[in-house]
Amino acid sequence: MDQADRLKKNKTNPKTYNTDTLLRLYQIYDNHRNAILWFLEGLDAIDYNEYLEKYSGASSERSYFIAVCGFFELSGVLVSHGLIYENLYFDMFNPTPFWNKAKPIVEGMRTKRPHIYENFESLNNKRLSWTKKSRRNSESKLLVEHKKK
């Protein structure tokens, strides 16, 4: 079965399509492990100006920043268009620690490019809402379980 046939088949089965999408996203994520680790542990800029001072030009750090933000931008597009289920995505990935580090830098970037990484930001906001709903659902289940005893 060639790729076109596989894609047609997967589109008729949402679970298969979502699983395939999740696995492809994880592969992208895993292939950028060094960028992810640097982003969480090494990125040290409190705003866009400091980012430009430390990571300008064709530096590997700038490439890491773009790779991580690009991954979450892509993820945000897929989630917002319903191409992967939120529950499935957020069970696997958490954009919040990344967005928290990127936000002051991205805000500075937006003076020249107002829409840069807007899907990354939207993804983070959806994750925060999803987390609140998940907690409420978990607490409700615990109360029901407790009342049964």
N, CA, C and O atoms as a GROMACS GRO file, in nm:
protein
  596
    1MET      N    1   0.086  -0.118   0.000
    1MET     CA    2   0.000   0.000   0.000
    1MET      C    3   0.090   0.124   0.000
    1MET      O    4   0.177   0.138   0.086
    2ASP      N    5   0.070   0.211  -0.096
    2ASP     CA    6   0.151   0.332  -0.101
    2ASP      C    7   0.098   0.436  -0.002
    2ASP      O    8  -0.008   0.418   0.058
    3GLN      N    9   0.172   0.544   0.014
    3GLN     CA   10   0.138   0.645   0.113
    3GLN      C   11   0.002   0.709   0.086
    3GLN      O   12  -0.072   0.735   0.181
    4ALA      N   13  -0.032   0.735  -0.038
    4ALA     CA   14  -0.160   0.798  -0.071
    4ALA      C   15  -0.276   0.709  -0.028
    4ALA      O   16  -0.374   0.757   0.027
    5ASP      N   17  -0.264   0.577  -0.055
    5ASP     CA   18  -0.369   0.484  -0.013
    5ASP      C   19  -0.380   0.477   0.139
    5ASP      O   20  -0.489   0.471   0.194
    6ARG      N   21  -0.263   0.478   0.205
    6ARG     CA   22  -0.264   0.473   0.352
    6ARG      C   23  -0.331   0.596   0.410
    6ARG      O   24  -0.407   0.586   0.507
    7LEU      N   25  -0.303   0.713   0.352
    7LEU     CA   26  -0.364   0.837   0.401
    7LEU      C   27  -0.516   0.834   0.382
    7LEU      O   28  -0.590   0.877   0.471
    8LYS      N   29  -0.562   0.784   0.266
    8LYS     CA   30  -0.706   0.774   0.243
    8LYS      C   31  -0.770   0.682   0.346
    8LYS      O   32  -0.876   0.714   0.400
    9LYS      N   33  -0.707   0.569   0.372
    9LYS     CA   34  -0.759   0.473   0.469
    9LYS      C   35  -0.761   0.535   0.609
    9LYS      O   36  -0.859   0.521   0.682
   10ASN      N   37  -0.653   0.603   0.647
   10ASN     CA   38  -0.644   0.664   0.780
   10ASN      C   39  -0.748   0.772   0.800
   10ASN      O   40  -0.798   0.789   0.912
   11LYS      N   41  -0.782   0.846   0.696
   11LYS     CA   42  -0.880   0.954   0.709
   11LYS      C   43  -1.019   0.900   0.740
   11LYS      O   44  -1.102   0.970   0.796
   12THR      N   45  -1.044   0.774   0.703
   12THR     CA   46  -1.175   0.716   0.734
   12THR      C   47  -1.179   0.661   0.875
   12THR      O   48  -1.287   0.632   0.927
   13ASN      N   49  -1.065   0.646   0.938
   13ASN     CA   50  -1.059   0.597   1.076
   13ASN      C   51  -0.987   0.701   1.161
   13ASN      O   52  -0.864   0.707   1.162
   14PRO      N   53  -1.064   0.784   1.234
   14PRO     CA   54  -1.002   0.893   1.310
   14PRO      C   55  -0.900   0.846   1.414
   14PRO      O   56  -0.801   0.915   1.438
   15LYS      N   57  -0.922   0.731   1.475
   15LYS     CA   58  -0.826   0.683   1.575
   15LYS      C   59  -0.692   0.652   1.510
   15LYS      O   60  -0.587   0.685   1.565
   16THR      N   61  -0.695   0.588   1.395
   16THR     CA   62  -0.571   0.557   1.325
   16THR      C   63  -0.502   0.685   1.281
   16THR      O   64  -0.380   0.699   1.294
   17TYR      N   65  -0.580   0.778   1.228
   17TYR     CA   66  -0.525   0.905   1.181
   17TYR      C   67  -0.460   0.981   1.296
   17TYR      O   68  -0.350   1.033   1.281
   18ASN      N   69  -0.529   0.989   1.411
   18ASN     CA   70  -0.475   1.059   1.526
   18ASN      C   71  -0.351   0.990   1.582
   18ASN      O   72  -0.255   1.056   1.623
   19THR      N   73  -0.352   0.859   1.584
   19THR     CA   74  -0.236   0.784   1.633
   19THR      C   75  -0.116   0.809   1.542
   19THR      O   76  -0.005   0.831   1.590
   20ASP      N   77  -0.138   0.804   1.413
   20ASP     CA   78  -0.031   0.828   1.317
   20ASP      C   79   0.024   0.970   1.333
   20ASP      O   80   0.145   0.990   1.331
   21THR      N   81  -0.064   1.066   1.348
   21THR     CA   82  -0.022   1.205   1.366
   21THR      C   83   0.058   1.220   1.495
   21THR      O   84   0.163   1.285   1.496
   22LEU      N   85   0.011   1.159   1.604
   22LEU     CA   86   0.082   1.167   1.732
   22LEU      C   87   0.221   1.105   1.720
   22LEU      O   88   0.318   1.162   1.770
   23LEU      N   89   0.231   0.991   1.657
   23LEU     CA   90   0.361   0.926   1.642
   23LEU      C   91   0.456   1.009   1.557
   23LEU      O   92   0.576   1.016   1.585
   24ARG      N   93   0.404   1.072   1.454
   24ARG     CA   94   0.488   1.160   1.371
   24ARG      C   95   0.535   1.282   1.451
   24ARG      O   96   0.650   1.324   1.439
   25LEU      N   97   0.445   1.338   1.530
   25LEU     CA   98   0.484   1.451   1.616
   25LEU      C   99   0.590   1.409   1.716
   25LEU      O  100   0.687   1.483   1.739
   26TYR      N  101   0.574   1.293   1.775
   26TYR     CA  102   0.674   1.247   1.871
   26TYR      C  103   0.808   1.227   1.803
   26TYR      O  104   0.913   1.256   1.862
   27GLN      N  105   0.806   1.178   1.681
   27GLN     CA  106   0.932   1.161   1.608
   27GLN      C  107   1.001   1.295   1.586
   27GLN      O  108   1.122   1.306   1.602
   28ILE      N  109   0.925   1.397   1.548
   28ILE     CA  110   0.981   1.531   1.532
   28ILE      C  111   1.038   1.580   1.664
   28ILE      O  112   1.151   1.630   1.670
   29TYR      N  113   0.960   1.565   1.770
   29TYR     CA  114   1.002   1.608   1.904
   29TYR      C  115   1.131   1.537   1.945
   29TYR      O  116   1.226   1.601   1.990
   30ASP      N  117   1.133   1.407   1.928
   30ASP     CA  118   1.250   1.328   1.968
   30ASP      C  119   1.373   1.363   1.885
   30ASP      O  120   1.485   1.362   1.937
   31ASN      N  121   1.354   1.394   1.758
   31ASN     CA  122   1.467   1.432   1.673
   31ASN      C  123   1.527   1.567   1.711
   31ASN      O  124   1.636   1.601   1.667
   32HIS      N  125   1.456   1.642   1.792
   32HIS     CA  126   1.505   1.773   1.838
   32HIS      C  127   1.534   1.773   1.988
   32HIS      O  128   1.521   1.876   2.055
   33ARG      N  129   1.572   1.659   2.040
   33ARG     CA  130   1.596   1.644   2.184
   33ARG      C  131   1.698   1.746   2.236
   33ARG      O  132   1.678   1.805   2.342
   34ASN      N  133   1.807   1.768   2.163
   34ASN     CA  134   1.908   1.866   2.207
   34ASN      C  135   1.849   2.007   2.215
   34ASN      O  136   1.879   2.082   2.308
   35ALA      N  137   1.766   2.042   2.118
   35ALA     CA  138   1.702   2.173   2.117
   35ALA      C  139   1.608   2.186   2.236
   35ALA      O  140   1.603   2.291   2.301
   36ILE      N  141   1.533   2.081   2.264
   36ILE     CA  142   1.437   2.084   2.375
   36ILE      C  143   1.510   2.098   2.508
   36ILE      O  144   1.470   2.178   2.593
   37LEU      N  145   1.616   2.021   2.525
   37LEU     CA  146   1.693   2.031   2.650
   37LEU      C  147   1.756   2.169   2.666
   37LEU      O  148   1.753   2.226   2.775
   38TRP      N  149   1.812   2.222   2.558
   38TRP     CA  150   1.869   2.357   2.566
   38TRP      C  151   1.762   2.458   2.600
   38TRP      O  152   1.783   2.547   2.683
   39PHE      N  153   1.646   2.447   2.536
   39PHE     CA  154   1.538   2.542   2.557
   39PHE      C  155   1.499   2.546   2.705
   39PHE      O  156   1.481   2.654   2.761
   40LEU      N  157   1.485   2.431   2.766
   40LEU     CA  158   1.442   2.425   2.907
   40LEU      C  159   1.555   2.457   3.004
   40LEU      O  160   1.531   2.517   3.109
   41GLU      N  161   1.677   2.418   2.971
   41GLU     CA  162   1.788   2.432   3.066
   41GLU      C  163   1.888   2.543   3.033
   41GLU      O  164   1.949   2.599   3.124
   42GLY      N  165   1.903   2.574   2.905
   42GLY     CA  166   2.008   2.668   2.866
   42GLY      C  167   1.962   2.804   2.820
   42GLY      O  168   2.038   2.901   2.827
   43LEU      N  169   1.838   2.812   2.772
   43LEU     CA  170   1.787   2.942   2.724
   43LEU      C  171   1.784   3.039   2.840
   43LEU      O  172   1.718   3.017   2.942
   44ASP      N  173   1.858   3.148   2.822
   44ASP     CA  174   1.875   3.243   2.931
   44ASP      C  175   1.863   3.385   2.876
   44ASP      O  176   1.963   3.457   2.863
   45ALA      N  177   1.741   3.424   2.844
   45ALA     CA  178   1.715   3.560   2.796
   45ALA      C  179   1.582   3.605   2.854
   45ALA      O  180   1.482   3.535   2.843
   46ILE      N  181   1.582   3.722   2.915
   46ILE     CA  182   1.458   3.768   2.980
   46ILE      C  183   1.367   3.844   2.884
   46ILE      O  184   1.250   3.869   2.916
   47ASP      N  185   1.420   3.882   2.766
   47ASP     CA  186   1.338   3.952   2.667
   47ASP      C  187   1.402   3.937   2.529
   47ASP      O  188   1.509   3.877   2.514
   48TYR      N  189   1.337   3.993   2.431
   48TYR     CA  190   1.383   3.981   2.293
   48TYR      C  191   1.520   4.047   2.272
   48TYR      O  192   1.604   3.992   2.200
   49ASN      N  193   1.542   4.160   2.333
   49ASN     CA  194   1.672   4.228   2.317
   49ASN      C  195   1.787   4.143   2.368
   49ASN      O  196   1.891   4.132   2.303
   50GLU      N  197   1.769   4.083   2.484
   50GLU     CA  198   1.874   3.997   2.538
   50GLU      C  199   1.891   3.871   2.451
   50GLU      O  200   2.003   3.823   2.431
   51TYR      N  201   1.782   3.820   2.401
   51TYR     CA  202   1.787   3.705   2.309
   51TYR      C  203   1.872   3.740   2.187
   51TYR      O  204   1.959   3.662   2.148
   52LEU      N  205   1.849   3.857   2.128
   52LEU     CA  206   1.926   3.899   2.011
   52LEU      C  207   2.074   3.915   2.044
   52LEU      O  208   2.160   3.879   1.964
   53GLU      N  209   2.104   3.968   2.162
   53GLU     CA  210   2.244   3.984   2.203
   53GLU      C  211   2.314   3.849   2.216
   53GLU      O  212   2.429   3.834   2.173
   54LYS      N  213   2.246   3.753   2.276
   54LYS     CA  214   2.310   3.625   2.306
   54LYS      C  215   2.304   3.523   2.192
   54LYS      O  216   2.396   3.442   2.176
   55TYR      N  217   2.198   3.527   2.113
   55TYR     CA  218   2.174   3.419   2.018
   55TYR      C  219   2.147   3.471   1.876
   55TYR      O  220   2.056   3.422   1.810
   56SER      N  221   2.223   3.565   1.831
   56SER     CA  222   2.198   3.622   1.697
   56SER      C  223   2.268   3.541   1.589
   56SER      O  224   2.346   3.450   1.616
   57GLY      N  225   2.238   3.578   1.466
   57GLY     CA  226   2.304   3.515   1.352
   57GLY      C  227   2.261   3.370   1.335
   57GLY      O  228   2.147   3.333   1.362
   58ALA      N  229   2.356   3.291   1.289
   58ALA     CA  230   2.329   3.150   1.259
   58ALA      C  231   2.375   3.060   1.373
   58ALA      O  232   2.427   2.951   1.348
   59SER      N  233   2.355   3.102   1.496
   59SER     CA  234   2.400   3.023   1.610
   59SER      C  235   2.314   2.898   1.627
   59SER      O  236   2.198   2.895   1.585
   60SER      N  237   2.371   2.796   1.687
   60SER     CA  238   2.294   2.673   1.712
   60SER      C  239   2.181   2.702   1.810
   60SER      O  240   2.075   2.640   1.802
   61GLU      N  241   2.203   2.794   1.904
   61GLU     CA  242   2.098   2.828   2.001
   61GLU      C  243   1.977   2.892   1.932
   61GLU      O  244   1.863   2.863   1.966
   62ARG      N  245   2.003   2.977   1.836
   62ARG     CA  246   1.892   3.039   1.761
   62ARG      C  247   1.816   2.932   1.683
   62ARG      O  248   1.693   2.933   1.676
   63SER      N  249   1.891   2.840   1.625
   63SER     CA  250   1.829   2.728   1.554
   63SER      C  251   1.744   2.643   1.649
   63SER      O  252   1.635   2.599   1.613
   64TYR      N  253   1.794   2.620   1.770
   64TYR     CA  254   1.718   2.544   1.870
   64TYR      C  255   1.588   2.616   1.906
   64TYR      O  256   1.482   2.554   1.914
   65PHE      N  257   1.597   2.747   1.925
   65PHE     CA  258   1.478   2.825   1.960
   65PHE      C  259   1.372   2.813   1.850
   65PHE      O  260   1.254   2.790   1.878
   66ILE      N  261   1.416   2.827   1.726
   66ILE     CA  262   1.324   2.820   1.613
   66ILE      C  263   1.265   2.679   1.600
   66ILE      O  264   1.147   2.664   1.569
   67ALA      N  265   1.346   2.576   1.624
   67ALA     CA  266   1.297   2.438   1.614
   67ALA      C  267   1.189   2.409   1.718
   67ALA      O  268   1.086   2.351   1.686
   68VAL      N  269   1.212   2.451   1.841
   68VAL     CA  270   1.116   2.423   1.948
   68VAL      C  271   0.988   2.504   1.926
   68VAL      O  272   0.878   2.450   1.935
   69CYS      N  273   1.002   2.632   1.900
   69CYS     CA  274   0.883   2.714   1.875
   69CYS      C  275   0.808   2.666   1.751
   69CYS      O  276   0.685   2.667   1.747
   70GLY      N  277   0.882   2.624   1.650
   70GLY     CA  278   0.820   2.572   1.529
   70GLY      C  279   0.743   2.443   1.554
   70GLY      O  280   0.637   2.422   1.496
   71PHE      N  281   0.796   2.357   1.640
   71PHE     CA  282   0.726   2.233   1.674
   71PHE      C  283   0.591   2.264   1.740
   71PHE      O  284   0.489   2.206   1.703
   72PHE      N  285   0.592   2.356   1.836
   72PHE     CA  286   0.468   2.389   1.904
   72PHE      C  287   0.374   2.472   1.817
   72PHE      O  288   0.253   2.467   1.835
   73GLU      N  289   0.429   2.548   1.724
   73GLU     CA  290   0.346   2.620   1.627
   73GLU      C  291   0.272   2.520   1.538
   73GLU      O  292   0.152   2.533   1.517
   74LEU      N  293   0.344   2.422   1.487
   74LEU     CA  294   0.284   2.316   1.407
   74LEU      C  295   0.178   2.241   1.489
   74LEU      O  296   0.068   2.216   1.440
   75SER      N  297   0.211   2.207   1.610
   75SER     CA  298   0.116   2.137   1.697
   75SER      C  299  -0.010   2.220   1.718
   75SER      O  300  -0.121   2.166   1.715
   76GLY      N  301   0.007   2.350   1.738
   76GLY     CA  302  -0.107   2.438   1.757
   76GLY      C  303  -0.198   2.441   1.635
   76GLY      O  304  -0.320   2.444   1.649
   77VAL      N  305  -0.140   2.439   1.516
   77VAL     CA  306  -0.219   2.436   1.394
   77VAL      C  307  -0.299   2.305   1.387
   77VAL      O  308  -0.418   2.306   1.358
   78LEU      N  309  -0.233   2.194   1.415
   78LEU     CA  310  -0.301   2.064   1.408
   78LEU      C  311  -0.414   2.053   1.510
   78LEU      O  312  -0.523   2.004   1.477
   79VAL      N  313  -0.390   2.099   1.632
   79VAL     CA  314  -0.494   2.093   1.736
   79VAL      C  315  -0.609   2.188   1.701
   79VAL      O  316  -0.725   2.149   1.713
   80SER      N  317  -0.578   2.309   1.659
   80SER     CA  318  -0.685   2.407   1.633
   80SER      C  319  -0.773   2.367   1.515
   80SER      O  320  -0.890   2.404   1.510
   81HIS      N  321  -0.718   2.292   1.421
   81HIS     CA  322  -0.796   2.246   1.306
   81HIS      C  323  -0.857   2.107   1.327
   81HIS      O  324  -0.915   2.050   1.235
   82GLY      N  325  -0.841   2.054   1.448
   82GLY     CA  326  -0.900   1.925   1.480
   82GLY      C  327  -0.833   1.808   1.411
   82GLY      O  328  -0.895   1.702   1.394
   83LEU      N  329  -0.708   1.824   1.371
   83LEU     CA  330  -0.637   1.716   1.304
   83LEU      C  331  -0.573   1.619   1.401
   83LEU      O  332  -0.521   1.515   1.361
   84ILE      N  333  -0.576   1.653   1.528
   84ILE     CA  334  -0.540   1.561   1.636
   84ILE      C  335  -0.624   1.600   1.756
   84ILE      O  336  -0.643   1.718   1.784
   85TYR      N  337  -0.673   1.500   1.827
   85TYR     CA  338  -0.756   1.526   1.944
   85TYR      C  339  -0.674   1.592   2.055
   85TYR      O  340  -0.562   1.551   2.084
   86GLU      N  341  -0.734   1.695   2.116
   86GLU     CA  342  -0.667   1.764   2.227
   86GLU      C  343  -0.626   1.667   2.337
   86GLU      O  344  -0.512   1.670   2.383
   87ASN      N  345  -0.718   1.580   2.378
   87ASN     CA  346  -0.687   1.487   2.489
   87ASN      C  347  -0.565   1.402   2.456
   87ASN      O  348  -0.478   1.383   2.541
   88LEU      N  349  -0.558   1.353   2.336
   88LEU     CA  350  -0.446   1.271   2.294
   88LEU      C  351  -0.317   1.353   2.294
   88LEU      O  352  -0.215   1.310   2.346
   89TYR      N  353  -0.323   1.472   2.235
   89TYR     CA  354  -0.204   1.556   2.227
   89TYR      C  355  -0.154   1.595   2.366
   89TYR      O  356  -0.036   1.581   2.396
   90PHE      N  357  -0.246   1.644   2.450
   90PHE     CA  358  -0.203   1.695   2.581
   90PHE      C  359  -0.167   1.584   2.680
   90PHE      O  360  -0.101   1.611   2.780
   91ASP      N  361  -0.209   1.463   2.653
   91ASP     CA  362  -0.161   1.351   2.735
   91ASP      C  363  -0.013   1.325   2.708
   91ASP      O  364   0.057   1.268   2.792
   92MET      N  365   0.033   1.367   2.593
   92MET     CA  366   0.172   1.340   2.553
   92MET      C  367   0.263   1.462   2.565
   92MET      O  368   0.379   1.449   2.606
   93PHE      N  369   0.212   1.580   2.530
   93PHE     CA  370   0.297   1.699   2.524
   93PHE      C  371   0.241   1.810   2.612
   93PHE      O  372   0.119   1.825   2.627
   94ASN      N  373   0.331   1.887   2.671
   94ASN     CA  374   0.293   2.003   2.753
   94ASN      C  375   0.371   2.125   2.704
   94ASN      O  376   0.490   2.138   2.732
   95PRO      N  377   0.304   2.215   2.632
   95PRO     CA  378   0.375   2.332   2.580
   95PRO      C  379   0.402   2.441   2.684
   95PRO      O  380   0.481   2.532   2.659
   96THR      N  381   0.339   2.432   2.801
   96THR     CA  382   0.344   2.542   2.898
   96THR      C  383   0.484   2.581   2.943
   96THR      O  384   0.517   2.700   2.940
   97PRO      N  385   0.570   2.488   2.985
   97PRO     CA  386   0.704   2.533   3.026
   97PRO      C  387   0.782   2.598   2.913
   97PRO      O  388   0.865   2.686   2.936
   98PHE      N  389   0.755   2.553   2.791
   98PHE     CA  390   0.822   2.612   2.675
   98PHE      C  391   0.767   2.751   2.645
   98PHE      O  392   0.843   2.844   2.619
   99TRP      N  393   0.634   2.765   2.651
   99TRP     CA  394   0.573   2.895   2.625
   99TRP      C  395   0.617   2.996   2.731
   99TRP      O  396   0.644   3.112   2.698
  100ASN      N  397   0.624   2.954   2.855
  100ASN     CA  398   0.664   3.045   2.962
  100ASN      C  399   0.804   3.102   2.937
  100ASN      O  400   0.830   3.219   2.968
  101LYS      N  401   0.893   3.023   2.882
  101LYS     CA  402   1.028   3.072   2.851
  101LYS      C  403   1.029   3.156   2.723
  101LYS      O  404   1.105   3.252   2.712
  102ALA      N  405   0.946   3.118   2.628
  102ALA     CA  406   0.946   3.186   2.497
  102ALA      C  407   0.868   3.317   2.498
  102ALA      O  408   0.901   3.408   2.422
  103LYS      N  409   0.767   3.328   2.582
  103LYS     CA  410   0.673   3.440   2.576
  103LYS      C  411   0.739   3.578   2.572
  103LYS      O  412   0.707   3.656   2.482
  104PRO      N  413   0.830   3.612   2.664
  104PRO     CA  414   0.887   3.748   2.657
  104PRO      C  415   0.970   3.773   2.532
  104PRO      O  416   0.982   3.887   2.486
  105ILE      N  417   1.026   3.668   2.477
  105ILE     CA  418   1.103   3.681   2.354
  105ILE      C  419   1.009   3.699   2.235
  105ILE      O  420   1.030   3.785   2.150
  106VAL      N  421   0.905   3.617   2.231
  106VAL     CA  422   0.807   3.624   2.122
  106VAL      C  423   0.736   3.759   2.124
  106VAL      O  424   0.710   3.816   2.018
  107GLU      N  425   0.704   3.809   2.242
  107GLU     CA  426   0.639   3.941   2.249
  107GLU      C  427   0.725   4.048   2.184
  107GLU      O  428   0.673   4.138   2.118
  108GLY      N  429   0.856   4.041   2.202
  108GLY     CA  430   0.946   4.134   2.135
  108GLY      C  431   0.951   4.112   1.984
  108GLY      O  432   0.957   4.208   1.908
  109MET      N  433   0.947   3.988   1.942
  109MET     CA  434   0.945   3.958   1.799
  109MET      C  435   0.822   4.014   1.731
  109MET      O  436   0.826   4.051   1.614
  110ARG      N  437   0.713   4.021   1.804
  110ARG     CA  438   0.585   4.064   1.747
  110ARG      C  439   0.580   4.213   1.713
  110ARG      O  440   0.484   4.258   1.651
  111THR      N  441   0.680   4.289   1.752
  111THR     CA  442   0.682   4.429   1.710
  111THR      C  443   0.701   4.438   1.559
  111THR      O  444   0.653   4.531   1.495
  112LYS      N  445   0.772   4.339   1.503
  112LYS     CA  446   0.793   4.337   1.357
  112LYS      C  447   0.706   4.232   1.288
  112LYS      O  448   0.669   4.249   1.172
  113ARG      N  449   0.674   4.125   1.358
  113ARG     CA  450   0.594   4.016   1.301
  113ARG      C  451   0.480   3.985   1.398
  113ARG      O  452   0.493   3.895   1.481
  114PRO      N  453   0.369   4.058   1.387
  114PRO     CA  454   0.263   4.053   1.488
  114PRO      C  455   0.199   3.916   1.512
  114PRO      O  456   0.142   3.894   1.619
  115HIS      N  457   0.208   3.825   1.417
  115HIS     CA  458   0.140   3.697   1.433
  115HIS      C  459   0.235   3.580   1.455
  115HIS      O  460   0.192   3.464   1.454
  116ILE      N  461   0.362   3.609   1.476
  116ILE     CA  462   0.459   3.501   1.492
  116ILE      C  463   0.424   3.415   1.614
  116ILE      O  464   0.397   3.466   1.723
  117TYR      N  465   0.425   3.287   1.594
  117TYR     CA  466   0.401   3.186   1.698
  117TYR      C  467   0.267   3.202   1.769
  117TYR      O  468   0.254   3.168   1.887
  118GLU      N  469   0.167   3.254   1.699
  118GLU     CA  470   0.035   3.269   1.761
  118GLU      C  471  -0.032   3.134   1.786
  118GLU      O  472  -0.110   3.122   1.880
  119ASN      N  473  -0.003   3.035   1.704
  119ASN     CA  474  -0.060   2.903   1.728
  119ASN      C  475   0.006   2.833   1.846
  119ASN      O  476  -0.058   2.754   1.916
  120PHE      N  477   0.131   2.861   1.870
  120PHE     CA  478   0.202   2.813   1.990
  120PHE      C  479   0.134   2.873   2.114
  120PHE      O  480   0.105   2.801   2.210
  121GLU      N  481   0.110   3.003   2.112
  121GLU     CA  482   0.044   3.068   2.225
  121GLU      C  483  -0.097   3.012   2.246
  121GLU      O  484  -0.136   2.985   2.360
  122SER      N  485  -0.171   2.996   2.139
  122SER     CA  486  -0.306   2.941   2.148
  122SER      C  487  -0.304   2.798   2.203
  122SER      O  488  -0.389   2.760   2.284
  123LEU      N  489  -0.207   2.720   2.159
  123LEU     CA  490  -0.192   2.583   2.210
  123LEU      C  491  -0.169   2.584   2.360
  123LEU      O  492  -0.228   2.503   2.432
  124ASN      N  493  -0.086   2.673   2.407
  124ASN     CA  494  -0.061   2.683   2.550
  124ASN      C  495  -0.190   2.719   2.625
  124ASN      O  496  -0.220   2.661   2.729
  125ASN      N  497  -0.265   2.814   2.572
  125ASN     CA  498  -0.391   2.852   2.637
  125ASN      C  499  -0.490   2.736   2.641
  125ASN      O  500  -0.561   2.717   2.740
  126LYS      N  501  -0.494   2.658   2.534
  126LYS     CA  502  -0.581   2.540   2.531
  126LYS      C  503  -0.533   2.437   2.634
  126LYS      O  504  -0.614   2.371   2.699
  127ARG      N  505  -0.403   2.424   2.648
  127ARG     CA  506  -0.348   2.329   2.746
  127ARG      C  507  -0.387   2.370   2.888
  127ARG      O  508  -0.421   2.285   2.970
  128LEU      N  509  -0.381   2.499   2.916
  128LEU     CA  510  -0.419   2.546   3.050
  128LEU      C  511  -0.566   2.518   3.077
  128LEU      O  512  -0.601   2.475   3.187
  129SER      N  513  -0.653   2.542   2.980
  129SER     CA  514  -0.796   2.512   2.994
  129SER      C  515  -0.818   2.362   3.009
  129SER      O  516  -0.897   2.318   3.092
  130TRP      N  517  -0.749   2.285   2.929
  130TRP     CA  518  -0.761   2.139   2.933
  130TRP      C  519  -0.720   2.087   3.070
  130TRP      O  520  -0.784   1.997   3.124
  131THR      N  521  -0.613   2.142   3.127
  131THR     CA  522  -0.566   2.100   3.258
  131THR      C  523  -0.671   2.128   3.365
  131THR      O  524  -0.696   2.044   3.452
  132LYS      N  525  -0.734   2.246   3.359
  132LYS     CA  526  -0.839   2.280   3.456
  132LYS      C  527  -0.956   2.183   3.444
  132LYS      O  528  -1.007   2.135   3.545
  133LYS      N  529  -0.999   2.154   3.320
  133LYS     CA  530  -1.110   2.060   3.299
  133LYS      C  531  -1.072   1.921   3.349
  133LYS      O  532  -1.153   1.854   3.412
  134SER      N  533  -0.950   1.878   3.322
  134SER     CA  534  -0.905   1.745   3.364
  134SER      C  535  -0.904   1.734   3.516
  134SER      O  536  -0.943   1.631   3.571
  135ARG      N  537  -0.859   1.839   3.582
  135ARG     CA  538  -0.858   1.838   3.729
  135ARG      C  539  -1.000   1.831   3.785
  135ARG      O  540  -1.027   1.755   3.878
  136ARG      N  541  -1.090   1.910   3.726
  136ARG     CA  542  -1.230   1.907   3.772
  136ARG      C  543  -1.289   1.769   3.752
  136ARG      O  544  -1.359   1.717   3.840
  137ASN      N  545  -1.262   1.709   3.636
  137ASN     CA  546  -1.314   1.575   3.609
  137ASN      C  547  -1.256   1.472   3.705
  137ASN      O  548  -1.328   1.384   3.752
  138SER      N  549  -1.128   1.483   3.735
  138SER     CA  550  -1.064   1.391   3.829
  138SER      C  551  -1.122   1.408   3.969
  138SER      O  552  -1.149   1.310   4.038
  139GLU      N  553  -1.142   1.534   4.010
  139GLU     CA  554  -1.199   1.559   4.142
  139GLU      C  555  -1.342   1.506   4.150
  139GLU      O  556  -1.381   1.452   4.253
  140SER      N  557  -1.419   1.522   4.044
  140SER     CA  558  -1.557   1.471   4.040
  140SER      C  559  -1.558   1.319   4.052
  140SER      O  560  -1.639   1.263   4.126
  141LYS      N  561  -1.468   1.253   3.981
  141LYS     CA  562  -1.460   1.107   3.989
  141LYS      C  563  -1.421   1.062   4.128
  141LYS      O  564  -1.474   0.962   4.178
  142LEU      N  565  -1.330   1.133   4.191
  142LEU     CA  566  -1.289   1.098   4.328
  142LEU      C  567  -1.405   1.114   4.425
  142LEU      O  568  -1.423   1.030   4.513
  143LEU      N  569  -1.485   1.220   4.410
  143LEU     CA  570  -1.600   1.239   4.497
  143LEU      C  571  -1.703   1.128   4.479
  143LEU      O  572  -1.758   1.078   4.577
  144VAL      N  573  -1.727   1.089   4.355
  144VAL     CA  574  -1.821   0.980   4.327
  144VAL      C  575  -1.769   0.851   4.388
  144VAL      O  576  -1.845   0.778   4.451
  145GLU      N  577  -1.641   0.823   4.372
  145GLU     CA  578  -1.580   0.703   4.429
  145GLU      C  579  -1.591   0.704   4.581
  145GLU      O  580  -1.623   0.603   4.643
  146HIS      N  581  -1.566   0.820   4.641
  146HIS     CA  582  -1.571   0.832   4.786
  146HIS      C  583  -1.714   0.811   4.838
  146HIS      O  584  -1.733   0.747   4.941
  147LYS      N  585  -1.813   0.864   4.768
  147LYS     CA  586  -1.953   0.849   4.809
  147LYS      C  587  -1.998   0.703   4.799
  147LYS      O  588  -2.084   0.660   4.876
  148LYS      N  589  -1.941   0.628   4.706
  148LYS     CA  590  -1.977   0.488   4.691
  148LYS      C  591  -1.930   0.405   4.810
  148LYS      O  592  -1.990   0.303   4.842
  149LYS      N  593  -1.824   0.448   4.874
  149LYS     CA  594  -1.767   0.373   4.987
  149LYS      C  595  -1.847   0.400   5.107
  149LYS      O  596  -1.817   0.347   5.214
   0.00000   0.00000   0.00000
